[in-house]
Amino acid sequence: MSPFNIEDHIRKAQQDGEFDRLRGAGKPLTHLDTDPFEHLVQEQGFKPHWLELDREIRAKIEIARQSVRRTCEWVIDVWSSGGADRYFAQEEWRKAQHIFADRIAEINQLIKTFNLELPEAMRHLQKFPLKKEEELQRMELTIKW
């Protein structure tokens, strides 16, 4: 067996049973169904800060959207039923929009940090800052008084 012929080394190792004791032997290769980078990160228990920021950004966007959506639905119900003070409903909607704008500003700071920390090879994952009015339109949350 020549020292440079890798195939001979592999055959010898197979014959000696060295591949029989590998971790995960006989189990399906499920990691091939996931993103290799994500799999490596999960297996090693390490998450780069930018990956944690990505999750935090997505979670905060969802919370902000749900909150403003709930207030909008409540205001529309109050306004259409005529049961409560309409001025109060308008004020609640203004407050909700102000809180939503504050949350958008906080998220945009996270997006800025995320984009700066993103490795060069991952620059295609950069995020654009959010705009309050565009978000409200995207969620179809406009109230005509």
Buried (B, 14 or more C-beta within 10 A) or exposed (E): EEEEEEEEEEEEEEEEEEEEEEEEEEEEEEBEEEEEEEBEBEEEEEBBEBBEBBEBBEEBBEEBBEBBBEBBEBBBEBBEEEEBEEEEBBEBBEEBBEBBBEBBEEBBEBBEBBBEBBEEEEEEEEBEEBEBEEBBEEEEBEEEE
